[in-house]
Amino acid sequence: MLLGSEVVPVFVIRHACAGDKHNWPGDDADRPLDEIGRRQAEMLAERLASAPIHRTLTSPAHRCVQTLEPLTQSLGLDLELIEELGPDGDPTYLRTLVIALDAATGAICTHGELMRPLLTSFRDNGTRILTQHDDDDWLLGKGTAWELTLDSQGAVTTLEHIAPARLPACPQHDRAGV
């Protein structure tokens, strides 16, 4: 998006690896990051440390909070917990939130259940996608981010996929580092 003549990006982050939800004995909202996920969160924070992020918003799910904690700590920001960013949230709310972040660059952490339909809408609208691999598994990888560039009317013009350096394979997922 534009702030004066400056392009201000918005970052949408899928929570990092948190093990297999089917093997978690408790409430899914309480499921924490696993070892790989903690490393993904640290690497993502390092990658985004120089981005001009002024707000961090997240699903209240523990794995999302933990994904953004290294970044918020390094930037000295507070996390804003948003119920609508949870896995049962409305994908149109996520799109509205992306557009609403026009006063400050924001980082939003959410779930694949919301990001998948958002990705479909970007493709349907002709959004330019910059990525190493243009497939859903890669673009929706855990512990990765999208840097979205918006035009002055709030339309997303570019999605750049940010995947921190690859990690050892997560035992719950087929692709290494996602």
TIVO-2410 file (N, C-alpha, C; in nm, 3 decimals):
# residues 178
REC num residu      c1      c2      c3 atome chaine
REC   1      M   0.084  -0.116   0.000     N      A
REC   1      M   0.000   0.000   0.000    CA      A
REC   1      M   0.088   0.123   0.000     C      A
REC   2      L   0.032   0.237  -0.024     N      A
REC   2      L   0.109   0.359  -0.035    CA      A
REC   2      L   0.088   0.447   0.087     C      A
REC   3      L   0.194   0.496   0.140     N      A
REC   3      L   0.191   0.592   0.249    CA      A
REC   3      L   0.271   0.710   0.197     C      A
REC   4      G   0.202   0.816   0.154     N      A
REC   4      G   0.268   0.921   0.078    CA      A
REC   4      G   0.307   0.860  -0.054     C      A
REC   5      S   0.435   0.865  -0.088     N      A
REC   5      S   0.481   0.801  -0.210    CA      A
REC   5      S   0.553   0.670  -0.182     C      A
REC   6      E   0.555   0.631  -0.054     N      A
REC   6      E   0.628   0.511  -0.013    CA      A
REC   6      E   0.536   0.389  -0.016     C      A
REC   7      V   0.585   0.278  -0.071     N      A
REC   7      V   0.510   0.153  -0.069    CA      A
REC   7      V   0.528   0.092   0.069     C      A
REC   8      V   0.418   0.060   0.134     N      A
REC   8      V   0.420   0.001   0.267    CA      A
REC   8      V   0.365  -0.141   0.258     C      A
REC   9      P   0.447  -0.242   0.283     N      A
REC   9      P   0.398  -0.379   0.271    CA      A
REC   9      P   0.320  -0.424   0.395     C      A
REC  10      V   0.244  -0.529   0.376     N      A
REC  10      V   0.178  -0.600   0.485    CA      A
REC  10      V   0.227  -0.744   0.477     C      A
REC  11      F   0.256  -0.804   0.591     N      A
REC  11      F   0.306  -0.940   0.595    CA      A
REC  11      F   0.199  -1.032   0.652     C      A
REC  12      V   0.171  -1.142   0.582     N      A
REC  12      V   0.080  -1.245   0.631    CA      A
REC  12      V   0.165  -1.370   0.652     C      A
REC  13      I   0.160  -1.422   0.774     N      A
REC  13      I   0.247  -1.532   0.816    CA      A
REC  13      I   0.162  -1.653   0.854     C      A
REC  14      R   0.199  -1.769   0.804     N      A
REC  14      R   0.137  -1.891   0.853    CA      A
REC  14      R   0.216  -1.938   0.973     C      A
REC  15      H   0.146  -1.976   1.079     N      A
REC  15      H   0.217  -2.021   1.199    CA      A
REC  15      H   0.318  -2.130   1.165     C      A
REC  16      A   0.419  -2.138   1.246     N      A
REC  16      A   0.526  -2.237   1.226    CA      A
REC  16      A   0.477  -2.376   1.267     C      A
REC  17      C   0.560  -2.475   1.242     N      A
REC  17      C   0.526  -2.615   1.267    CA      A
REC  17      C   0.495  -2.639   1.415     C      A
REC  18      A   0.381  -2.706   1.437     N      A
REC  18      A   0.335  -2.734   1.574    CA      A
REC  18      A   0.296  -2.880   1.590     C      A
REC  19      G   0.367  -2.966   1.524     N      A
REC  19      G   0.338  -3.108   1.535    CA      A
REC  19      G   0.207  -3.146   1.468     C      A
REC  20      D   0.162  -3.264   1.494     N      A
REC  20      D   0.042  -3.319   1.432    CA      A
REC  20      D  -0.079  -3.290   1.521     C      A
REC  21      K  -0.173  -3.212   1.470     N      A
REC  21      K  -0.289  -3.175   1.551    CA      A
REC  21      K  -0.373  -3.296   1.589     C      A
REC  22      H  -0.365  -3.404   1.513     N      A
REC  22      H  -0.442  -3.524   1.544    CA      A
REC  22      H  -0.382  -3.601   1.661     C      A
REC  23      N  -0.256  -3.576   1.692     N      A
REC  23      N  -0.191  -3.643   1.805    CA      A
REC  23      N  -0.183  -3.555   1.929     C      A
REC  24      W  -0.233  -3.433   1.920     N      A
REC  24      W  -0.230  -3.342   2.035    CA      A
REC  24      W  -0.347  -3.376   2.126     C      A
REC  25      P  -0.319  -3.406   2.255     N      A
REC  25      P  -0.426  -3.453   2.344    CA      A
REC  25      P  -0.519  -3.343   2.397     C      A
REC  26      G  -0.476  -3.220   2.389     N      A
REC  26      G  -0.556  -3.112   2.448    CA      A
REC  26      G  -0.631  -3.031   2.346     C      A
REC  27      D  -0.676  -2.915   2.390     N      A
REC  27      D  -0.745  -2.820   2.303    CA      A
REC  27      D  -0.647  -2.774   2.196     C      A
REC  28      D  -0.690  -2.777   2.070     N      A
REC  28      D  -0.601  -2.740   1.960    CA      A
REC  28      D  -0.550  -2.597   1.973     C      A
REC  29      A  -0.627  -2.509   2.034     N      A
REC  29      A  -0.583  -2.370   2.053    CA      A
REC  29      A  -0.459  -2.362   2.142     C      A
REC  30      D  -0.437  -2.463   2.224     N      A
REC  30      D  -0.323  -2.465   2.316    CA      A
REC  30      D  -0.201  -2.536   2.259     C      A
REC  31      R  -0.210  -2.590   2.139     N      A
REC  31      R  -0.099  -2.666   2.081    CA      A
REC  31      R   0.020  -2.574   2.054     C      A
REC  32      P   0.137  -2.606   2.112     N      A
REC  32      P   0.255  -2.521   2.095    CA      A
REC  32      P   0.337  -2.558   1.972     C      A
REC  33      L   0.431  -2.472   1.940     N      A
REC  33      L   0.528  -2.503   1.835    CA      A
REC  33      L   0.614  -2.620   1.881     C      A
REC  34      D   0.655  -2.701   1.786     N      A
REC  34      D   0.752  -2.805   1.816    CA      A
REC  34      D   0.893  -2.747   1.796     C      A
REC  35      E   0.994  -2.830   1.807     N      A
REC  35      E   1.132  -2.781   1.794    CA      A
REC  35      E   1.157  -2.716   1.658     C      A
REC  36      I   1.111  -2.781   1.552     N      A
REC  36      I   1.127  -2.723   1.418    CA      A
REC  36      I   1.054  -2.590   1.411     C      A
REC  37      G   0.934  -2.583   1.463     N      A
REC  37      G   0.855  -2.460   1.460    CA      A
REC  37      G   0.922  -2.345   1.534     C      A
REC  38      R   0.984  -2.375   1.647     N      A
REC  38      R   1.055  -2.270   1.721    CA      A
REC  38      R   1.172  -2.217   1.638     C      A
REC  39      R   1.240  -2.306   1.569     N      A
REC  39      R   1.350  -2.263   1.482    CA      A
REC  39      R   1.298  -2.182   1.364     C      A
REC  40      Q   1.184  -2.225   1.307     N      A
REC  40      Q   1.123  -2.149   1.198    CA      A
REC  40      Q   1.087  -2.008   1.245     C      A
REC  41      A   1.029  -1.996   1.364     N      A
REC  41      A   0.990  -1.865   1.417    CA      A
REC  41      A   1.112  -1.775   1.435     C      A
REC  42      E   1.220  -1.830   1.485     N      A
REC  42      E   1.343  -1.753   1.504    CA      A
REC  42      E   1.398  -1.706   1.369     C      A
REC  43      M   1.399  -1.796   1.272     N      A
REC  43      M   1.453  -1.761   1.139    CA      A
REC  43      M   1.365  -1.658   1.069     C      A
REC  44      L   1.235  -1.670   1.086     N      A
REC  44      L   1.144  -1.573   1.027    CA      A
REC  44      L   1.165  -1.435   1.091     C      A
REC  45      A   1.184  -1.433   1.223     N      A
REC  45      A   1.210  -1.306   1.293    CA      A
REC  45      A   1.339  -1.243   1.241     C      A
REC  46      E   1.441  -1.322   1.220     N      A
REC  46      E   1.567  -1.270   1.165    CA      A
REC  46      E   1.544  -1.212   1.025     C      A
REC  47      R   1.466  -1.283   0.945     N      A
REC  47      R   1.440  -1.240   0.807    CA      A
REC  47      R   1.360  -1.110   0.801     C      A
REC  48      L   1.266  -1.091   0.896     N      A
REC  48      L   1.180  -0.974   0.894    CA      A
REC  48      L   1.227  -0.862   0.988     C      A
REC  49      A   1.339  -0.880   1.055     N      A
REC  49      A   1.386  -0.783   1.154    CA      A
REC  49      A   1.407  -0.643   1.097     C      A
REC  50      S   1.443  -0.634   0.971     N      A
REC  50      S   1.468  -0.502   0.913    CA      A
REC  50      S   1.345  -0.445   0.840     C      A
REC  51      A   1.236  -0.520   0.837     N      A
REC  51      A   1.113  -0.471   0.774    CA      A
REC  51      A   1.052  -0.362   0.862     C      A
REC  52      P   0.987  -0.265   0.802     N      A
REC  52      P   0.929  -0.155   0.881    CA      A
REC  52      P   0.795  -0.195   0.942     C      A
REC  53      I   0.795  -0.296   1.029     N      A
REC  53      I   0.673  -0.346   1.090    CA      A
REC  53      I   0.642  -0.265   1.216     C      A
REC  54      H   0.518  -0.216   1.223     N      A
REC  54      H   0.477  -0.132   1.336    CA      A
REC  54      H   0.364  -0.192   1.417     C      A
REC  55      R   0.299  -0.295   1.365     N      A
REC  55      R   0.192  -0.365   1.437    CA      A
REC  55      R   0.206  -0.514   1.411     C      A
REC  56      T   0.176  -0.594   1.513     N      A
REC  56      T   0.173  -0.739   1.497    CA      A
REC  56      T   0.038  -0.790   1.549     C      A
REC  57      L  -0.034  -0.858   1.462     N      A
REC  57      L  -0.166  -0.910   1.493    CA      A
REC  57      L  -0.164  -1.061   1.474     C      A
REC  58      T  -0.234  -1.133   1.561     N      A
REC  58      T  -0.227  -1.278   1.552    CA      A
REC  58      T  -0.355  -1.344   1.599     C      A
REC  59      S  -0.375  -1.464   1.547     N      A
REC  59      S  -0.474  -1.555   1.603    CA      A
REC  59      S  -0.434  -1.579   1.748     C      A
REC  60      P  -0.529  -1.598   1.838     N      A
REC  60      P  -0.493  -1.627   1.976    CA      A
REC  60      P  -0.440  -1.769   1.998     C      A
REC  61      A  -0.443  -1.853   1.895     N      A
REC  61      A  -0.389  -1.989   1.909    CA      A
REC  61      A  -0.242  -1.980   1.953     C      A
REC  62      H  -0.207  -2.064   2.049     N      A
REC  62      H  -0.073  -2.060   2.109    CA      A
REC  62      H   0.037  -2.069   2.003     C      A
REC  63      R   0.019  -2.153   1.902     N      A
REC  63      R   0.122  -2.169   1.798    CA      A
REC  63      R   0.141  -2.041   1.717     C      A
REC  64      C   0.036  -1.964   1.696     N      A
REC  64      C   0.050  -1.836   1.625    CA      A
REC  64      C   0.121  -1.733   1.712     C      A
REC  65      V   0.082  -1.726   1.838     N      A
REC  65      V   0.147  -1.634   1.932    CA      A
REC  65      V   0.296  -1.665   1.938     C      A
REC  66      Q   0.331  -1.793   1.954     N      A
REC  66      Q   0.472  -1.832   1.961    CA      A
REC  66      Q   0.546  -1.802   1.832     C      A
REC  67      T   0.478  -1.809   1.718     N      A
REC  67      T   0.543  -1.780   1.591    CA      A
REC  67      T   0.585  -1.634   1.583     C      A
REC  68      L   0.502  -1.544   1.635     N      A
REC  68      L   0.534  -1.401   1.627    CA      A
REC  68      L   0.617  -1.349   1.744     C      A
REC  69      E   0.626  -1.423   1.854     N      A
REC  69      E   0.699  -1.373   1.971    CA      A
REC  69      E   0.843  -1.331   1.943     C      A
REC  70      P   0.924  -1.411   1.871     N      A
REC  70      P   1.061  -1.365   1.845    CA      A
REC  70      P   1.065  -1.233   1.767     C      A
REC  71      L   0.974  -1.217   1.673     N      A
REC  71      L   0.970  -1.094   1.594    CA      A
REC  71      L   0.926  -0.976   1.680     C      A
REC  72      T   0.820  -0.993   1.757     N      A
REC  72      T   0.772  -0.881   1.840    CA      A
REC  72      T   0.875  -0.842   1.945     C      A
REC  73      Q   0.943  -0.939   2.000     N      A
REC  73      Q   1.047  -0.908   2.099    CA      A
REC  73      Q   1.161  -0.830   2.036     C      A
REC  74      S   1.202  -0.870   1.916     N      A
REC  74      S   1.313  -0.799   1.852    CA      A
REC  74      S   1.274  -0.658   1.810     C      A
REC  75      L   1.145  -0.637   1.779     N      A
REC  75      L   1.098  -0.505   1.736    CA      A
REC  75      L   1.043  -0.421   1.851     C      A
REC  76      G   1.030  -0.481   1.970     N      A
REC  76      G   0.975  -0.409   2.084    CA      A
REC  76      G   0.826  -0.378   2.070     C      A
REC  77      L   0.753  -0.468   2.007     N      A
REC  77      L   0.610  -0.448   1.983    CA      A
REC  77      L   0.527  -0.541   2.071     C      A
REC  78      D   0.401  -0.504   2.089     N      A
REC  78      D   0.305  -0.590   2.157    CA      A
REC  78      D   0.227  -0.669   2.052     C      A
REC  79      L   0.182  -0.786   2.092     N      A
REC  79      L   0.097  -0.868   2.005    CA      A
REC  79      L  -0.049  -0.829   2.028     C      A
REC  80      E  -0.122  -0.813   1.919     N      A
REC  80      E  -0.266  -0.789   1.926    CA      A
REC  80      E  -0.334  -0.921   1.891     C      A
REC  81      L  -0.409  -0.977   1.987     N      A
REC  81      L  -0.479  -1.103   1.964    CA      A
REC  81      L  -0.615  -1.074   1.900     C      A
REC  82      I  -0.641  -1.140   1.786     N      A
REC  82      I  -0.763  -1.117   1.709    CA      A
REC  82      I  -0.832  -1.252   1.689     C      A
REC  83      E  -0.943  -1.272   1.757     N      A
REC  83      E  -1.018  -1.398   1.748    CA      A
REC  83      E  -1.049  -1.438   1.604     C      A
REC  84      E  -1.084  -1.340   1.520     N      A
REC  84      E  -1.123  -1.368   1.383    CA      A
REC  84      E  -1.010  -1.423   1.297     C      A
REC  85      L  -0.886  -1.421   1.349     N      A
REC  85      L  -0.772  -1.477   1.275    CA      A
REC  85      L  -0.750  -1.624   1.310     C      A
REC  86      G  -0.837  -1.680   1.395     N      A
REC  86      G  -0.828  -1.822   1.431    CA      A
REC  86      G  -0.866  -1.911   1.315     C      A
REC  87      P  -0.844  -2.041   1.328     N      A
REC  87      P  -0.868  -2.134   1.217    CA      A
REC  87      P  -1.014  -2.139   1.171     C      A
REC  88      D  -1.106  -2.099   1.257     N      A
REC  88      D  -1.248  -2.098   1.221    CA      A
REC  88      D  -1.295  -1.959   1.178     C      A
REC  89      G  -1.201  -1.867   1.160     N      A
REC  89      G  -1.235  -1.730   1.121    CA      A
REC  89      G  -1.284  -1.722   0.978     C      A
REC  90      D  -1.325  -1.603   0.941     N      A
REC  90      D  -1.376  -1.576   0.807    CA      A
REC  90      D  -1.262  -1.523   0.719     C      A
REC  91      P  -1.232  -1.592   0.608     N      A
REC  91      P  -1.123  -1.546   0.521    CA      A
REC  91      P  -1.143  -1.404   0.469     C      A
REC  92      T  -1.267  -1.360   0.455     N      A
REC  92      T  -1.289  -1.222   0.409    CA      A
REC  92      T  -1.245  -1.122   0.514     C      A
REC  93      Y  -1.251  -1.161   0.642     N      A
REC  93      Y  -1.201  -1.072   0.748    CA      A
REC  93      Y  -1.050  -1.053   0.732     C      A
REC  94      L  -0.978  -1.159   0.703     N      A
REC  94      L  -0.833  -1.148   0.684    CA      A
REC  94      L  -0.803  -1.053   0.569     C      A
REC  95      R  -0.875  -1.066   0.458     N      A
REC  95      R  -0.854  -0.976   0.344    CA      A
REC  95      R  -0.884  -0.831   0.384     C      A
REC  96      T  -0.992  -0.809   0.457     N      A
REC  96      T  -1.028  -0.675   0.503    CA      A
REC  96      T  -0.920  -0.619   0.595     C      A
REC  97      L  -0.867  -0.702   0.682     N      A
REC  97      L  -0.762  -0.659   0.774    CA      A
REC  97      L  -0.636  -0.619   0.699     C      A
REC  98      V  -0.599  -0.695   0.597     N      A
REC  98      V  -0.482  -0.662   0.515    CA      A
REC  98      V  -0.498  -0.522   0.457     C      A
REC  99      I  -0.613  -0.494   0.402     N      A
REC  99      I  -0.638  -0.364   0.340    CA      A
REC  99      I  -0.645  -0.253   0.444     C      A
REC 100      A  -0.696  -0.284   0.564     N      A
REC 100      A  -0.713  -0.183   0.668    CA      A
REC 100      A  -0.582  -0.138   0.730     C      A
REC 101      L  -0.477  -0.212   0.713     N      A
REC 101      L  -0.349  -0.176   0.774    CA      A
REC 101      L  -0.278  -0.069   0.690     C      A
REC 102      D  -0.348   0.044   0.667     N      A
REC 102      D  -0.292   0.147   0.581    CA      A
REC 102      D  -0.212   0.252   0.656     C      A
REC 103      A  -0.223   0.255   0.786     N      A
REC 103      A  -0.150   0.355   0.864    CA      A
REC 103      A  -0.013   0.305   0.906     C      A
REC 104      A   0.006   0.175   0.910     N      A
REC 104      A   0.134   0.119   0.954    CA      A
REC 104      A   0.152  -0.018   0.894     C      A
REC 105      T   0.274  -0.051   0.863     N      A
REC 105      T   0.302  -0.185   0.814    CA      A
REC 105      T   0.273  -0.283   0.925     C      A
REC 106      G   0.202  -0.389   0.892     N      A
REC 106      G   0.166  -0.488   0.992    CA      A
REC 106      G   0.212  -0.626   0.954     C      A
REC 107      A   0.227  -0.710   1.056     N      A
REC 107      A   0.252  -0.852   1.038    CA      A
REC 107      A   0.134  -0.923   1.101     C      A
REC 108      I   0.073  -1.014   1.025     N      A
REC 108      I  -0.044  -1.087   1.069    CA      A
REC 108      I  -0.010  -1.235   1.068     C      A
REC 109      C  -0.032  -1.304   1.181     N      A
REC 109      C  -0.008  -1.448   1.185    CA      A
REC 109      C  -0.142  -1.520   1.198     C      A
REC 110      T  -0.162  -1.617   1.109     N      A
REC 110      T  -0.289  -1.689   1.106    CA      A
REC 110      T  -0.266  -1.832   1.062     C      A
REC 111      H  -0.371  -1.894   1.010     N      A
REC 111      H  -0.374  -2.036   0.980    CA      A
REC 111      H  -0.397  -2.061   0.831     C      A
REC 112      G  -0.357  -2.178   0.786     N      A
REC 112      G  -0.377  -2.216   0.647    CA      A
REC 112      G  -0.523  -2.213   0.606     C      A
REC 113      E  -0.614  -2.240   0.700     N      A
REC 113      E  -0.757  -2.239   0.668    CA      A
REC 113      E  -0.803  -2.102   0.619     C      A
REC 114      L  -0.737  -1.995   0.663     N      A
REC 114      L  -0.772  -1.861   0.616    CA      A
REC 114      L  -0.685  -1.817   0.499     C      A
REC 115      M  -0.562  -1.863   0.497     N      A
REC 115      M  -0.471  -1.821   0.391    CA      A
REC 115      M  -0.503  -1.887   0.257     C      A
REC 116      R  -0.549  -2.010   0.258     N      A
REC 116      R  -0.576  -2.081   0.132    CA      A
REC 116      R  -0.681  -2.007   0.048     C      A
REC 117      P  -0.798  -1.969   0.104     N      A
REC 117      P  -0.894  -1.896   0.020    CA      A
REC 117      P  -0.843  -1.757  -0.020     C      A
REC 118      L  -0.761  -1.696   0.065     N      A
REC 118      L  -0.704  -1.567   0.030    CA      A
REC 118      L  -0.611  -1.582  -0.090     C      A
REC 119      L  -0.530  -1.686  -0.092     N      A
REC 119      L  -0.442  -1.713  -0.204    CA      A
REC 119      L  -0.523  -1.734  -0.332     C      A
REC 120      T  -0.632  -1.808  -0.323     N      A
REC 120      T  -0.719  -1.829  -0.439    CA      A
REC 120      T  -0.772  -1.697  -0.491     C      A
REC 121      S  -0.816  -1.609  -0.400     N      A
REC 121      S  -0.869  -1.480  -0.444    CA      A
REC 121      S  -0.760  -1.394  -0.509     C      A
REC 122      F  -0.638  -1.401  -0.458     N      A
REC 122      F  -0.528  -1.326  -0.521    CA      A
REC 122      F  -0.505  -1.377  -0.663     C      A
REC 123      R  -0.501  -1.507  -0.679     N      A
REC 123      R  -0.481  -1.563  -0.814    CA      A
REC 123      R  -0.596  -1.522  -0.907     C      A
REC 124      D  -0.719  -1.531  -0.856     N      A
REC 124      D  -0.836  -1.495  -0.937    CA      A
REC 124      D  -0.833  -1.348  -0.979     C      A
REC 125      N  -0.774  -1.263  -0.895     N      A
REC 125      N  -0.767  -1.119  -0.924    CA      A
REC 125      N  -0.642  -1.080  -1.003     C      A
REC 126      G  -0.560  -1.179  -1.037     N      A
REC 126      G  -0.441  -1.150  -1.117    CA      A
REC 126      G  -0.325  -1.093  -1.040     C      A
REC 127      T  -0.322  -1.112  -0.909     N      A
REC 127      T  -0.210  -1.066  -0.828    CA      A
REC 127      T  -0.082  -1.132  -0.876     C      A
REC 128      R   0.022  -1.053  -0.891     N      A
REC 128      R   0.154  -1.106  -0.932    CA      A
REC 128      R   0.213  -1.180  -0.813     C      A
REC 129      I   0.253  -1.306  -0.833     N      A
REC 129      I   0.307  -1.389  -0.726    CA      A
REC 129      I   0.454  -1.417  -0.755     C      A
REC 130      L   0.540  -1.374  -0.663     N      A
REC 130      L   0.684  -1.395  -0.674    CA      A
REC 130      L   0.723  -1.505  -0.576     C      A
REC 131      T   0.768  -1.618  -0.628     N      A
REC 131      T   0.798  -1.732  -0.544    CA      A
REC 131      T   0.896  -1.826  -0.613     C      A
REC 132      Q   0.962  -1.910  -0.536     N      A
REC 132      Q   1.050  -2.012  -0.594    CA      A
REC 132      Q   0.970  -2.124  -0.659     C      A
REC 133      H   0.854  -2.157  -0.600     N      A
REC 133      H   0.769  -2.266  -0.649    CA      A
REC 133      H   0.625  -2.218  -0.640     C      A
REC 134      D   0.555  -2.216  -0.753     N      A
REC 134      D   0.417  -2.166  -0.752    CA      A
REC 134      D   0.319  -2.280  -0.732     C      A
REC 135      D   0.327  -2.342  -0.615     N      A
REC 135      D   0.227  -2.443  -0.580    CA      A
REC 135      D   0.178  -2.415  -0.439     C      A
REC 136      D   0.057  -2.457  -0.410     N      A
REC 136      D  -0.006  -2.423  -0.282    CA      A
REC 136      D   0.073  -2.474  -0.162     C      A
REC 137      D   0.127  -2.596  -0.170     N      A
REC 137      D   0.202  -2.649  -0.055    CA      A
REC 137      D   0.319  -2.559  -0.019     C      A
REC 138      W   0.387  -2.507  -0.119     N      A
REC 138      W   0.501  -2.419  -0.095    CA      A
REC 138      W   0.455  -2.283  -0.043     C      A
REC 139      L   0.356  -2.224  -0.110     N      A
REC 139      L   0.309  -2.091  -0.074    CA      A
REC 139      L   0.239  -2.087   0.062     C      A
REC 140      L   0.186  -2.200   0.105     N      A
REC 140      L   0.116  -2.207   0.233    CA      A
REC 140      L   0.198  -2.282   0.338     C      A
REC 141      G   0.328  -2.292   0.315     N      A
REC 141      G   0.415  -2.364   0.407    CA      A
REC 141      G   0.416  -2.302   0.546     C      A
REC 142      K   0.421  -2.388   0.645     N      A
REC 142      K   0.426  -2.341   0.784    CA      A
REC 142      K   0.557  -2.268   0.810     C      A
REC 143      G   0.546  -2.157   0.883     N      A
REC 143      G   0.665  -2.079   0.915    CA      A
REC 143      G   0.713  -1.991   0.802     C      A
REC 144      T   0.629  -1.972   0.699     N      A
REC 144      T   0.665  -1.883   0.589    CA      A
REC 144      T   0.571  -1.762   0.590     C      A
REC 145      A   0.605  -1.663   0.508     N      A
REC 145      A   0.527  -1.539   0.506    CA      A
REC 145      A   0.504  -1.493   0.364     C      A
REC 146      W   0.403  -1.409   0.351     N      A
REC 146      W   0.378  -1.338   0.226    CA      A
REC 146      W   0.402  -1.191   0.252     C      A
REC 147      E   0.479  -1.127   0.169     N      A
REC 147      E   0.490  -0.982   0.172    CA      A
REC 147      E   0.396  -0.930   0.064     C      A
REC 148      L   0.292  -0.862   0.107     N      A
REC 148      L   0.190  -0.812   0.015    CA      A
REC 148      L   0.213  -0.664  -0.011     C      A
REC 149      T   0.211  -0.627  -0.138     N      A
REC 149      T   0.220  -0.486  -0.177    CA      A
REC 149      T   0.082  -0.447  -0.228     C      A
REC 150      L   0.031  -0.335  -0.179     N      A
REC 150      L  -0.102  -0.288  -0.216    CA      A
REC 150      L  -0.091  -0.157  -0.291     C      A
REC 151      D  -0.186  -0.134  -0.381     N      A
REC 151      D  -0.189  -0.006  -0.450    CA      A
REC 151      D  -0.267   0.096  -0.366     C      A
REC 152      S  -0.279   0.218  -0.415     N      A
REC 152      S  -0.341   0.325  -0.336    CA      A
REC 152      S  -0.490   0.301  -0.310     C      A
REC 153      Q  -0.553   0.210  -0.386     N      A
REC 153      Q  -0.693   0.175  -0.361    CA      A
REC 153      Q  -0.707   0.054  -0.269     C      A
REC 154      G  -0.597  -0.001  -0.223     N      A
REC 154      G  -0.601  -0.114  -0.132    CA      A
REC 154      G  -0.603  -0.250  -0.200     C      A
REC 155      A  -0.584  -0.255  -0.331     N      A
REC 155      A  -0.580  -0.383  -0.402    CA      A
REC 155      A  -0.439  -0.442  -0.391     C      A
REC 156      V  -0.432  -0.570  -0.361     N      A
REC 156      V  -0.303  -0.637  -0.353    CA      A
REC 156      V  -0.250  -0.656  -0.494     C      A
REC 157      T  -0.134  -0.599  -0.522     N      A
REC 157      T  -0.075  -0.608  -0.656    CA      A
REC 157      T   0.033  -0.715  -0.665     C      A
REC 158      T   0.102  -0.738  -0.553     N      A
REC 158      T   0.212  -0.835  -0.553    CA      A
REC 158      T   0.212  -0.915  -0.424     C      A
REC 159      L   0.233  -1.045  -0.437     N      A
REC 159      L   0.255  -1.133  -0.324    CA      A
REC 159      L   0.394  -1.189  -0.342     C      A
REC 160      E   0.484  -1.156  -0.251     N      A
REC 160      E   0.618  -1.216  -0.254    CA      A
REC 160      E   0.629  -1.314  -0.140     C      A
REC 161      H   0.658  -1.439  -0.174     N      A
REC 161      H   0.668  -1.546  -0.074    CA      A
REC 161      H   0.804  -1.539  -0.006     C      A
REC 162      I   0.802  -1.540   0.125     N      A
REC 162      I   0.926  -1.537   0.203    CA      A
REC 162      I   0.938  -1.670   0.276     C      A
REC 163      A   1.038  -1.745   0.240     N      A
REC 163      A   1.065  -1.873   0.304    CA      A
REC 163      A   1.205  -1.866   0.363     C      A
REC 164      P   1.216  -1.861   0.497     N      A
REC 164      P   1.349  -1.861   0.556    CA      A
REC 164      P   1.427  -1.985   0.512     C      A
REC 165      A   1.557  -1.982   0.535     N      A
REC 165      A   1.642  -2.095   0.494    CA      A
REC 165      A   1.578  -2.227   0.534     C      A
REC 166      R   1.596  -2.325   0.451     N      A
REC 166      R   1.533  -2.455   0.475    CA      A
REC 166      R   1.585  -2.519   0.603     C      A
REC 167      L   1.494  -2.586   0.670     N      A
REC 167      L   1.524  -2.655   0.794    CA      A
REC 167      L   1.521  -2.806   0.770     C      A
REC 168      P   1.571  -2.883   0.866     N      A
REC 168      P   1.554  -3.028   0.854    CA      A
REC 168      P   1.405  -3.062   0.841     C      A
REC 169      A   1.376  -3.175   0.782     N      A
REC 169      A   1.237  -3.215   0.759    CA      A
REC 169      A   1.160  -3.222   0.890     C      A
REC 170      C   1.042  -3.164   0.888     N      A
REC 170      C   0.950  -3.174   0.999    CA      A
REC 170      C   0.882  -3.310   0.988     C      A
REC 171      P   0.887  -3.393   1.091     N      A
REC 171      P   0.835  -3.529   1.079    CA      A
REC 171      P   0.686  -3.535   1.047     C      A
REC 172      Q   0.611  -3.429   1.073     N      A
REC 172      Q   0.467  -3.430   1.047    CA      A
REC 172      Q   0.433  -3.380   0.906     C      A
REC 173      H   0.531  -3.336   0.830     N      A
REC 173      H   0.502  -3.277   0.699    CA      A
REC 173      H   0.596  -3.333   0.594     C      A
REC 174      D   0.549  -3.334   0.470     N      A
REC 174      D   0.626  -3.394   0.362    CA      A
REC 174      D   0.742  -3.307   0.317     C      A
REC 175      R   0.727  -3.173   0.323     N      A
REC 175      R   0.828  -3.084   0.266    CA      A
REC 175      R   0.921  -3.033   0.376     C      A
REC 176      A   1.049  -3.039   0.352     N      A
REC 176      A   1.147  -2.989   0.448    CA      A
REC 176      A   1.134  -2.838   0.461     C      A
REC 177      G   1.136  -2.790   0.584     N      A
REC 177      G   1.138  -2.647   0.607    CA      A
REC 177      G   1.005  -2.577   0.591     C      A
REC 178      V   0.897  -2.649   0.570     N      A
REC 178      V   0.767  -2.582   0.558    CA      A
REC 178      V   0.670  -2.636   0.660     C      A
***
